[in-house]
Each structure stands twice: as C-alpha cells, then as structure tokens.
C-alpha cells in the first residue's frame, strides 16, 4: 500500500511537471514563431512610426519607459517592504496589531490591479491633483508588488539564526544598531533578489497603466509626464488590430526581458550577491 501511494505521488509530480512544461513550451513556441521575424536592431532602437501609429518603427521608447517604471516601482516597494517587515518583526509588540498588518498586506495582495490603478487615479491624480505621469504609474505598480516584497523580506528575516539575534541583545547592543549592522547585511542579498523579482512582476502589468499615466507615444522621459511602456504598447496594437506581427514581437521582447530579470535575480542570490552587497556597503 505504501509503495502504491509513493507511486501515485511520483506520478502526480511527473504529470504536473509535464503539463507545466508543455504549456510553457507552447507559449514560447507561439511567440517565437509569430514574432521572431519582426525582432531586429531597428525594431529595438526605433520609436513607433507610421499611420496608424505602430505599424512601422520599433519599441525603443516603450523599452526605456518600462525600465524606468520598473526601477521606480522597485525602489518604492522595496523601501516600504523593508520598513514594514522590520517594524512587524522587531518593533511591533502587539499580536493584534501584527495580525492587522498581516491582514492588510494579504488584502492588498488580493486586490485586482485595475482597482489599485483606480485608487491611484482617484487619490493621487484627482484628489492631490498630480498629473498622470511616470510617477503615478510607478506608484500604482509599487503598490501591486509591495505585498510580495514585504512577505518575502519578512521570511528572510525569519530565516536568520535566532541565537545570533539573542546574543546581540545579551551583549547590550541597541536594537536599531543591531538591525543596521547585523540584520540588514545578512538579508541584503535577499533584498536585491526580491526587488528584482518584484520588478519583473511590475514591468508586465498593464491594467494600472491605463488609468495612471501610460500613453502610446512619448519619446522623452520625465517623472511628471506620461510614459509609454511595453505592455501598454502591446495592448494598443492588439486592441486596434493593427500590426499584429509587431504585437507578437513586442510580447516576445517583453518575455525575454522577464527571463533576463529572473536569471539576474538567481545570479545575485546564488553567485555574485555577496560581492554586490559588499560593494554597495563599502560605497
């Protein structure tokens, strides 16, 4: 009976892997077969052109806009996530308050991205009278990825040897000093990795951009002006049914950027993370 159960578990694992691999392979095959013919140097280095806009030219402005959105969203979400995780682990004494914070984070994680876009539009753009821009779009993206960052940073702190923290307290070291000199260096590699993964999630979001600051064409980058981005560019090409081959090529480039970000996150975590953290600390 035990062997039969083990066989069923192994069968389920192998079948699950096969199904996932099949769908991932089909997605990549579909995008590569449809879009690879349109991906070239001109496509990557030119801005959208033609009438309707996007039928010729490339996606240079969309790539640049996506990276700026990702960088700002990574910065905001990482700062909020680190501070919230440290407060909840080291400073919050009330179990009720800890539970409330955890519930709020879980609720934010479950909110549809379009609703977060509506909140940013209603509060920042309408109430605070901040124009639709790179900043408001990045704020929306940072709110989407904040729960992911906070939860994973809190897990990284929990993985620290508790005896190390207890020993520092027993030596009379101030809590804030201990966090700066002991905890933060120990989880710095994880923070960089988590931030990169959050950025890869943010760079692919489309719905919040529709309300908070995305435009189809903008060659200049300014914090307080609208910006174009790869997912929004893809959305416009598909929704208007123009230059479908360009849409497939845009999707392929977006997927390749996501793969590069995930590989970079893995390299930071496993190989070069220690050297990178040491360099940043010395600076």
N, C-alpha and C positions, 0 to 999 in steps of 0.2 A: 504493500500500500504506500509506504514511504517513497519507494522508487518511482511509483506511478505519479505521485504528487510532484516529485522533483522533475519528472519528465514533462508534466503539464506546465510547470513554471518555466522551464527552459524553452519549451515550445512557444509559450506566450511571449517570452523575451525575444526570441528569434523572429517570430511573426511581427512583433511590434517594430523591431529594427528594420525588417524588410519593407513594411508598409511606409515607415518614415523615409527610408532611403529611396523608395520608389517615387514618392511624391516630390521629394527634394530634387531628385534627378529629373523628373518631368518638368518641374518649374525651370530649372537651369537649361534644359534642352530646349524648351519652348522659347525662352528669352533669347538664348544664343542663336537658335535657328532663325528667329524673326528679326533680331536686332543687330547681329554682328556685322552685317553688310553695311550698315549706316554708321558704325563707330569707326572714326578715323581722326587724324590730327585736327582737321578743320572742324569737325563736329565738337571736339573738346576745347578748341581755342577760339571759336567764333560765337558771337551773340545771335539770338534768333533774328531771322530776317524773313522777307517775303510777305506776300498778301494771299491769304490770311497769315498773320504773324506766326512764325514757327515752321512754315512749310519748307524753308531753306535755312541755312545758317547752322548754328550749334547751340550749346548749352553752357557756354563759359560763365555767363552771369549767374545762372542757376547753381552751378557748382560752387562759385565763390559765395553766393548768398547762403547756401545750405551750410557751408563750413562756418560762416560767421554765426548763423543761428545755433549751430551745434556747440560752438565754443562758448558763447554767452550762456546758453542753457546749461551746459556742463558746469560753468562757474557758479551760477546762481544755485542750482540744485545741489551741488557738492557742498557749498558753504552752509546752506540750510540743513542738509542731511547730516553733516558732521556735527554741527552745533546741537541739533535736536537729539542725535544719538548720544552725545556726551552728556547732555543735560539729563536725559532719561536714565542713563546707566549710573552716573556718578553723583549727580546733584539732587535729583528728584527723590524725596524720602517717602512721599505718599503713594501707596499702592493704587489708590483710587485714581490719582492724577496720572500715574503711569498707564493704567488701563484706559483712561480717557484719551491720552495722547495716542496710544496704540490703535484705539478705535477710530480716531480721526484720520490717522495715516491709512488705515485699511479702507475707510470710506473714500478718501481721495484717490486711492488706487483703483477703486471700482467705478469712479465717475467716468462716463464716456468722454472722450477727448473733445468732442464738439461742445459739450456742456462747459468744460473748462475754458474753451475758446469764447463761449458766450459770457462767462463770468469776467474774463479779462476785458472783453469788449464793453460790458456794462459798467465795470468798476473803473478800469484804468482809462478807457477811451471816452466813455460818456460822462462818468462822474468826475474823474480827475482831469478830463479834457486833454489827455495825452493823445496825440495823433497816431493813427495806425502807422506802425513803423517796425523796424528791425527789433527794437527794444520790446515792444508789446508782444510781438510774435515769439520772441525768445522767452519772455516771462511765462507765456502760456505753455511752451514746451517744457520749461523747467518745472512747472507745477505738475505736469504729466509724469515726469521721470523722478520727481522728488521721493515718492514712497519707495521706489526701487533702491535709490541711493541710501535712504535712511535705514531701511531694514537690513540691507547688506553690510553697511558700516557697523550697525549695532551687532550683527553676527560676528564681524571681525573683532570687535572689542570683546565679545563673549568668549572668543577662542584664545584670548591671552591667558597665560597661566595665572590663575588666581593667587598663587603663592607669591608671585613676583609683585603683585599689587599690594598684598598684605604685608610683605617685607618692607616695602617703601613706606607704608603707613606706620609700621612698627618703629622705623628709624626716625619718625617725626617729620617726614617730608611733607610739605604743603601739597594739598590735593591739586591745585592748579599747576604748580611746578611739576608734579608727577605726571600730569596729563600731557604737558608740553614736552617734557624731556624723556618720558618713558613710553606712554601710550601712543602718542602721535607718531614717533619714529617707527614703532613696531607695526602700525597699521598703514603707514604711508603707501607702501606698495599696493595694498588692497584698495586704498582710496583712489589711486591713479587708475587701477584696473576697473573699478566700479564706475568711475567717472567716464571712462572711455566707452564702456558698455551702455551707460545711460545716454551718452552722446549718439551712439549708433541707433538707439531706440528713438531719440528725439529727431534725428535727421530724416527719418522716414515718415514722420507724422504729417498728415495733410489737412485734416478737418479743422484744427485750431487756426491754421494759416489763413483759411478762407475768411475769417472774421477779424483777424488781429493785425494783418499787415503785409500780406503777400500780394504781389502784382505779377502780371505776365511778362513785363519787360521793364527792367531798370538796370542800366549799365553801371551806375555809381552806387557805392556802399556808404550809407550814413546811418548812425544809430537812431536818428529820429525821422527817417524816411522809410517808406515801404521797400520791401526787398523781394526779389524773386528766388525761388527755391526749386530743387529737382522734383519733389513730389507734387508741388502745385503746378509746375510746368507740365508734368505728365498728366495731371488731372485735366488741365485745359486742352491738351492735344486730344485726349480721348473723348472728353465731353463734347467737343466741337467736331469730332470725327474728321480731323484734318491731319495729314502727315502721320498716318498710323505707324509707318516704319520708323519715323523719328521717335514716336512714343515708346516703341519696343526698345529702341536703342537707349533712350533715357532711362527706362526701367533697368536695363542691363547695367548701365553705368552706376546707377544707384545701388544695385545689388553688389557690384564689385567693390564699391566704397564701404558698404557694410561688412563685407568679408574682410577687407583690409583692416578695418577698425577692430574686428574681433580677433584677428591674428595679432595685431599690435597689442591688444589687451592681454592676450595669452603670453606674448613675449615679455611684456613688462612684469607680469605676475611670476613667471617661471624662470626667465633667464636674466634679463637686464634690469629688472626692477630695483634690485639693491643698489646698483651703480647709479641709476637715475635718481633715486631717493637721496643717496649720498651727495650727488652733485647739487641737487636742489637745496639740501640742508646746508651745505658749505656756502652756497651763494647767499 
